[in-house]
Amino acid sequence: MNNSHIVSGGTQKENAKKLLASGVTGPEGHPLSRPEEVEAEAVYRACVIAKQVSCPLYVVHVMSKLAANMLEAARTDGWKVYGEVLAAALGTDGSHYYHSCWTHAACHIVSPPLRNDPSTPDALMEKLKR
């Protein structure tokens, strides 16, 4: 089930309300209420603030290609920013949130969520090589 059309922005709380109203109550709602674009925007904001106050930045739990791209672009521009990827994001993707066994799906919840794009683990691994 792809409910990504339900959430097109807004806060996590607003996104959760939209999902609940549409009947999404399981683990699949976790990534749907926290879109990749929101993670990337948060990383970008943190980078800008760190640059403005001349402070290095270490971002934990980089879970998406967009967020990793933000960090890479900032580093290319000479900003002192670093990111950490969870091992889970390197070994699997968010497809588990849609598993028919609720316990299996729930056991994969991390924040930010694993991304449903199966190319994300390889893309994050490539970023680690740099």
N, CA, C and O of each residue as an XYZ file, in Angstrom:
520
protein
N       0.845     -1.180      0.000
C       0.000      0.000      0.000
C       0.882      1.232      0.000
O       1.760      1.353      0.855
N       0.681      2.137     -0.918
C       1.466      3.355     -1.001
C       0.568      4.531     -0.659
O      -0.273      4.941     -1.459
N       0.755      5.067      0.537
C      -0.032      6.212      0.989
C       0.760      7.498      0.947
O       0.389      8.467      1.609
N       1.855      7.537      0.176
C       2.706      8.716      0.171
C       1.960      9.953     -0.314
O       2.367     11.073     -0.006
N       0.882      9.773     -1.064
C       0.091     10.916     -1.531
C      -0.657     11.595     -0.386
O      -1.049     12.756     -0.506
N      -0.857     10.889      0.711
C      -1.604     11.449      1.839
C      -0.813     12.553      2.514
O      -1.379     13.556      2.949
N       0.497     12.368      2.602
C       1.361     13.297      3.316
C       2.210     14.036      2.302
O       3.022     13.431      1.602
N       2.024     15.333      2.223
C       2.808     16.105      1.266
C       3.548     17.243      1.938
O       3.904     18.222      1.282
N       3.780     17.133      3.200
C       4.490     18.184      3.920
C       3.821     18.401      5.256
O       2.937     17.642      5.655
N       4.236     19.412      5.924
C       3.671     19.688      7.240
C       4.511     19.074      8.326
O       5.540     18.448      8.074
N       4.049     19.270      9.538
C       4.795     18.746     10.671
C       4.498     17.273     10.870
O       3.540     16.732     10.318
N       5.332     16.641     11.662
C       5.139     15.220     11.970
C       3.765     15.008     12.591
O       3.076     14.043     12.261
N       3.368     15.900     13.482
C       2.069     15.783     14.147
C       0.921     15.907     13.133
O      -0.044     15.145     13.185
N       1.035     16.871     12.213
C       0.005     17.041     11.186
C      -0.039     15.826     10.260
O      -1.112     15.351      9.892
N       1.144     15.333      9.891
C       1.211     14.160      9.017
C       0.587     12.948      9.692
O      -0.135     12.182      9.053
N       0.862     12.770     10.983
C       0.293     11.640     11.721
C      -1.237     11.739     11.758
O      -1.924     10.729     11.606
N      -1.765     12.929     11.956
C      -3.224     13.118     11.966
C      -3.830     12.723     10.621
O      -4.862     12.053     10.576
N      -3.187     13.138      9.523
C      -3.684     12.799      8.191
C      -3.675     11.287      7.978
O      -4.628     10.716      7.448
N      -2.595     10.657      8.396
C      -2.495      9.211      8.223
C      -3.539      8.475      9.052
O      -4.190      7.556      8.555
N      -3.703      8.872     10.310
C      -4.709      8.234     11.169
C      -6.108      8.412     10.592
O      -6.920      7.487     10.605
N      -6.380      9.610     10.088
C      -7.693      9.885      9.498
C      -7.938      9.027      8.264
O      -9.086      8.714      7.948
N      -6.874      8.643      7.565
C      -7.032      7.809      6.372
C      -6.965      6.316      6.698
O      -7.019      5.476      5.800
N      -6.846      5.990      7.988
C      -6.869      4.594      8.402
C      -5.515      3.923      8.536
O      -5.450      2.719      8.783
N      -4.426      4.676      8.378
C      -3.087      4.098      8.526
C      -2.728      4.129     10.006
O      -2.520      5.199     10.578
N      -2.657      2.950     10.624
C      -2.396      2.875     12.061
C      -1.226      1.965     12.413
O      -0.882      1.835     13.588
N      -0.616      1.341     11.429
C       0.471      0.394     11.699
C       1.846      1.002     11.502
O       1.973      2.209     11.299
N       2.876      0.167     11.563
C       4.249      0.629     11.407
C       4.522      1.337     10.074
O       5.440      2.152      9.985
N       3.740      1.035      9.052
C       3.940      1.708      7.769
C       3.715      3.210      7.858
O       4.188      3.963      7.006
N       3.000      3.646      8.879
C       2.768      5.079      9.067
C       4.002      5.826      9.531
O       4.089      7.043      9.365
N       4.960      5.114     10.112
C       6.167      5.775     10.620
C       6.925      6.512      9.517
O       7.165      7.712      9.658
N       7.314      5.848      8.424
C       8.014      6.596      7.371
C       7.107      7.566      6.619
O       7.565      8.589      6.110
N       5.819      7.237      6.553
C       4.897      8.126      5.846
C       4.712      9.453      6.583
O       4.452     10.480      5.957
N       4.843      9.433      7.901
C       4.683     10.673      8.669
C       5.989     11.455      8.765
O       6.009     12.577      9.271
N       7.079     10.863      8.279
C       8.396     11.495      8.326
C       9.061     11.376      6.949
O      10.003     10.601      6.785
N       8.584     12.131      5.969
C       9.105     12.014      4.604
C      10.604     12.338      4.512
O      11.149     13.086      5.324
N      11.231     11.765      3.521
C      12.662     11.973      3.286
C      13.005     13.452      3.142
O      14.056     13.898      3.601
N      12.125     14.202      2.511
C      12.373     15.635      2.304
C      12.466     16.379      3.631
O      13.226     17.340      3.751
N      11.706     15.946      4.616
C      11.731     16.589      5.928
C      13.063     16.301      6.619
O      13.640     17.187      7.249
N      13.549     15.075      6.503
C      14.866     14.741      7.062
C      15.947     15.605      6.414
O      16.801     16.162      7.103
N      15.905     15.712      5.087
C      16.907     16.505      4.370
C      16.833     17.976      4.767
O      17.866     18.625      4.936
N      15.635     18.501      4.916
C      15.487     19.902      5.324
C      16.064     20.126      6.718
O      16.717     21.141      6.960
N      15.830     19.192      7.635
C      16.363     19.319      8.991
C      17.896     19.306      8.980
O      18.534     20.069      9.705
N      18.476     18.439      8.156
C      19.935     18.391      8.043
C      20.456     19.704      7.477
O      21.454     20.238      7.959
N      19.784     20.225      6.454
C      20.208     21.494      5.858
C      20.142     22.631      6.889
O      21.078     23.422      7.004
N      19.042     22.706      7.631
C      18.910     23.753      8.646
C      20.021     23.661      9.686
O      20.599     24.675     10.076
N      20.315     22.442     10.133
C      21.380     22.250     11.115
C      22.728     22.689     10.536
O      23.535     23.301     11.236
N      22.971     22.377      9.264
C      24.220     22.792      8.609
C      24.339     24.310      8.562
O      25.397     24.865      8.858
N      23.272     24.963      8.196
C      23.287     26.431      8.097
C      23.537     27.060      9.471
O      24.344     27.980      9.599
N      22.853     26.568     10.480
C      23.044     27.113     11.830
C      24.488     26.895     12.282
O      25.107     27.807     12.831
N      25.026     25.703     12.057
C      26.408     25.418     12.447
C      27.377     26.351     11.729
O      28.330     26.845     12.332
N      27.135     26.590     10.445
C      28.011     27.500      9.697
C      27.917     28.915     10.251
O      28.935     29.593     10.394
N      26.706     29.367     10.566
C      26.511     30.726     11.057
C      27.225     30.982     12.386
O      27.671     32.099     12.652
N      27.330     29.949     13.211
C      27.979     30.127     14.521
C      29.399     29.547     14.529
O      30.015     29.408     15.586
N      29.908     29.212     13.341
C      31.266     28.682     13.184
C      31.536     27.479     14.081
O      32.526     27.434     14.812
N      30.641     26.520     14.007
C      30.736     25.329     14.842
C      30.645     24.082     13.963
O      29.774     24.005     13.096
N      31.524     23.111     14.170
C      31.378     21.856     13.425
C      30.053     21.180     13.787
O      29.512     21.393     14.872
N      29.546     20.375     12.878
C      28.274     19.696     13.087
C      28.444     18.213     12.842
O      29.053     17.804     11.854
N      27.903     17.409     13.743
C      27.893     15.950     13.594
C      26.446     15.498     13.629
O      25.783     15.607     14.660
N      25.950     14.991     12.503
C      24.563     14.560     12.374
C      24.502     13.043     12.547
O      25.144     12.300     11.804
N      23.738     12.598     13.516
C      23.559     11.152     13.714
C      22.303     10.685     12.983
O      21.371     11.460     12.769
N      22.291      9.437     12.612
C      21.154      8.786     11.973
C      20.792      9.403     10.627
O      19.635      9.752     10.395
N      21.762      9.537      9.752
C      21.479      9.949      8.373
C      20.892      8.721      7.684
O      21.582      7.719      7.497
N      19.628      8.800      7.310
C      18.913      7.621      6.825
C      18.432      7.737      5.375
O      17.829      6.800      4.852
N      18.688      8.860      4.728
C      18.166      9.022      3.367
C      19.229      9.574      2.436
O      20.207     10.190      2.859
N      19.001      9.330      1.151
C      19.914      9.855      0.138
C      19.897     11.376      0.133
O      20.943     12.008     -0.007
N      18.709     11.972      0.286
C      18.621     13.434      0.268
C      19.396     14.066      1.417
O      20.091     15.063      1.222
N      19.281     13.496      2.610
C      20.013     14.036      3.762
C      21.516     13.874      3.559
O      22.289     14.784      3.860
N      21.927     12.716      3.047
C      23.355     12.492      2.780
C      23.858     13.460      1.717
O      24.986     13.945      1.800
N      23.029     13.741      0.724
C      23.414     14.699     -0.316
C      23.589     16.102      0.259
O      24.484     16.840     -0.155
N      22.728     16.471      1.219
C      22.859     17.778      1.874
C      24.206     17.892      2.577
O      24.901     18.900      2.449
N      24.563     16.857      3.315
C      25.852     16.864      4.013
C      27.014     16.916      3.028
O      27.982     17.648      3.233
N      26.910     16.141      1.970
C      27.981     16.123      0.973
C      28.151     17.497      0.319
O      29.276     17.959      0.128
N      27.047     18.139     -0.019
C      27.117     19.467     -0.635
C      27.740     20.484      0.326
O      28.555     21.310     -0.083
N      27.360     20.421      1.586
C      27.921     21.353      2.578
C      29.419     21.122      2.738
O      30.190     22.078      2.816
N      29.834     19.864      2.787
C      31.269     19.548      2.916
C      32.040     20.022      1.684
O      33.159     20.522      1.799
N      31.435     19.862      0.508
C      32.067     20.319     -0.727
C      32.278     21.828     -0.696
O      33.250     22.341     -1.252
N      31.362     22.531     -0.044
C      31.473     23.988      0.089
C      32.401     24.401      1.233
O      32.547     25.588      1.523
N      33.022     23.419      1.878
C      33.985     23.730      2.925
C      33.419     23.803      4.333
O      34.134     24.163      5.268
N      32.148     23.468      4.498
C      31.549     23.490      5.837
C      32.052     22.281      6.619
O      32.277     21.215      6.045
N      32.223     22.442      7.899
C      32.702     21.352      8.753
C      31.496     20.569      9.293
O      31.056     20.766     10.426
N      30.985     19.686      8.448
C      29.832     18.867      8.818
C      30.155     17.397      8.570
O      30.875     17.043      7.636
N      29.607     16.571      9.420
C      29.858     15.137      9.357
C      28.549     14.406      9.598
O      27.645     14.944     10.238
N      28.440     13.196      9.096
C      27.229     12.422      9.289
C      27.536     10.992      9.669
O      28.589     10.448      9.334
N      26.600     10.399     10.372
C      26.700      9.010     10.811
C      25.487      8.250     10.299
O      24.353      8.709     10.435
N      25.730      7.100      9.718
C      24.655      6.267      9.195
C      24.452      5.084     10.131
O      25.423      4.459     10.559
N      23.213      4.772     10.449
C      22.939      3.571     11.237
C      23.206      2.335     10.384
O      22.941      2.334      9.182
N      23.725      1.298     11.002
C      23.986      0.052     10.283
C      22.714     -0.483      9.629
O      22.766     -1.058      8.542
N      21.585     -0.295     10.284
C      20.315     -0.765      9.719
C      20.052     -0.160      8.347
O      19.517     -0.834      7.468
N      20.423      1.106      8.152
C      20.189      1.773      6.875
C      21.110      1.254      5.784
O      20.845      1.449      4.597
N      22.188      0.595      6.181
C      23.113      0.026      5.206
C      22.739     -1.403      4.836
O      23.136     -1.908      3.786
N      21.969     -2.051      5.712
C      21.672     -3.456      5.511
C      20.280     -3.777      5.021
O      20.019     -4.895      4.578
N      19.377     -2.808      5.095
C      18.001     -3.081      4.673
C      17.330     -1.767      4.281
O      17.944     -0.702      4.338
N      16.088     -1.856      3.890
C      15.342     -0.651      3.526
C      13.983     -0.668      4.228
O      13.691     -1.577      5.005
N      13.180      0.315      3.956
C      11.901      0.472      4.640
C      10.783     -0.445      4.182
O       9.650     -0.303      4.642
N      11.066     -1.376      3.295
C      10.013     -2.280      2.832
C       9.466     -3.132      3.980
O       8.334     -3.610      3.902
N      10.239     -3.327      5.028
C       9.794     -4.138      6.168
C       8.610     -3.510      6.908
O       7.863     -4.219      7.582
N       8.429     -2.202      6.792
C       7.303     -1.543      7.464
C       5.957     -2.034      6.921
O       4.921     -1.849      7.560
N       5.979     -2.651      5.754
C       4.755     -3.123      5.107
C       4.575     -4.637      5.232
O       3.684     -5.208      4.603
N       5.399     -5.279      6.028
C       5.328     -6.728      6.213
C       3.974     -7.094      6.824
O       3.427     -6.334      7.624
N       3.437     -8.249      6.451
C       2.128     -8.665      6.960
C       2.144     -8.966      8.459
O       1.105     -8.881      9.114
N       3.301     -9.313      9.006
C       3.420     -9.557     10.448
C       3.709     -8.229     11.144
O       4.760     -7.626     10.928
N       2.776     -7.777     11.977
C       2.913     -6.486     12.656
C       4.193     -6.445     13.483
O       4.887     -5.428     13.476
N       4.523     -7.514     14.190
C       5.719     -7.531     15.034
C       6.979     -7.377     14.187
O       7.890     -6.636     14.554
N       7.028     -8.069     13.068
C       8.174     -7.936     12.163
C       8.305     -6.485     11.709
O       9.393     -5.911     11.754
N       7.203     -5.901     11.275
C       7.226     -4.514     10.791
C       7.643     -3.557     11.905
O       8.471     -2.673     11.687
N       7.080     -3.728     13.082
C       7.368     -2.825     14.203
C       8.819     -2.916     14.657
O       9.383     -1.932     15.136
N       9.418     -4.078     14.512
C      10.818     -4.260     14.934
C      11.799     -3.474     14.067
O      12.972     -3.361     14.423
N      11.350     -2.935     12.949
C      12.223     -2.175     12.065
C      12.089     -0.664     12.250
O      12.683      0.098     11.487
N      11.334     -0.222     13.229
C      11.141      1.206     13.425
C      12.380      1.822     14.063
O      12.799      1.429     15.152
N      12.949      2.780     13.374
C      14.048      3.617     13.851
C      13.736      5.038     13.390
O      12.922      5.235     12.488
N      14.373      6.017     13.998
C      14.129      7.402     13.595
C      15.421      8.110     13.269
O      16.394      8.020     14.017
N      15.432      8.810     12.157
C      14.460      8.815     11.083
C      14.242      7.396     10.549
O      15.069      6.511     10.766
N      13.133      7.190      9.856
C      12.816      5.839      9.398
C      13.721      5.360      8.266
O      14.312      6.151      7.530
N      13.808      4.033      8.156
C      14.432      3.436      6.987
C      13.615      3.869      5.774
O      12.395      4.005      5.861
N      14.273      4.082      4.664
C      13.584      4.555      3.458
C      13.187      3.392      2.565
O      13.911      2.402      2.462
N      12.046      3.515      1.925
C      11.488      2.429      1.129
C      12.231      2.212     -0.185
O      12.061      1.172     -0.821
N      13.032      3.153     -0.591
C      13.790      3.043     -1.840
C      14.884      1.982     -1.669
O      15.787      2.165     -0.854
N      14.819      0.879     -2.422
C      15.811     -0.195     -2.246
C      17.231      0.210     -2.625
O      18.172     -0.511     -2.294
N      17.419      1.338     -3.307
C      18.768      1.792     -3.663
C      19.421      2.619     -2.555
O      20.605      2.945     -2.644
N      18.663      2.958     -1.518
C      19.202      3.794     -0.445
C      20.389      3.161      0.276
O      21.393      3.845      0.472
N      20.328      1.878      0.685
C      21.495      1.312      1.378
C      22.794      1.419      0.572
O      23.836      1.779      1.120
N      22.736      1.111     -0.712
C      23.941      1.206     -1.544
C      24.403      2.652     -1.695
O      25.603      2.927     -1.668
N      23.464      3.568     -1.852
C      23.825      4.985     -1.989
C      24.496      5.497     -0.715
O      25.477      6.238     -0.788
N      23.978      5.111      0.444
C      24.593      5.540      1.703
C      25.975      4.918      1.871
O      26.891      5.570      2.371
N      26.129      3.675      1.460
C      27.435      3.025      1.526
C      28.447      3.743      0.649
O      29.607      3.893      1.032
N      28.016      4.187     -0.525
C      28.908      4.944     -1.409
C      29.349      6.247     -0.742
O      30.506      6.647     -0.866
N      28.435      6.903     -0.040
C      28.795      8.156      0.645
C      29.842      7.882      1.730
O      30.728      8.708      1.953
N      29.751      6.742      2.401
C      30.714      6.410      3.446
C      32.117      6.225      2.882
O      33.103      6.444      3.586
N      32.213      5.831      1.641
C      33.519      5.620      1.021
C      34.267      6.931      0.792
O      35.481      6.929      0.592
N      33.547      8.042      0.820
C      34.181      9.337      0.510
C      34.695     10.005      1.739
O      35.255     11.099      1.659
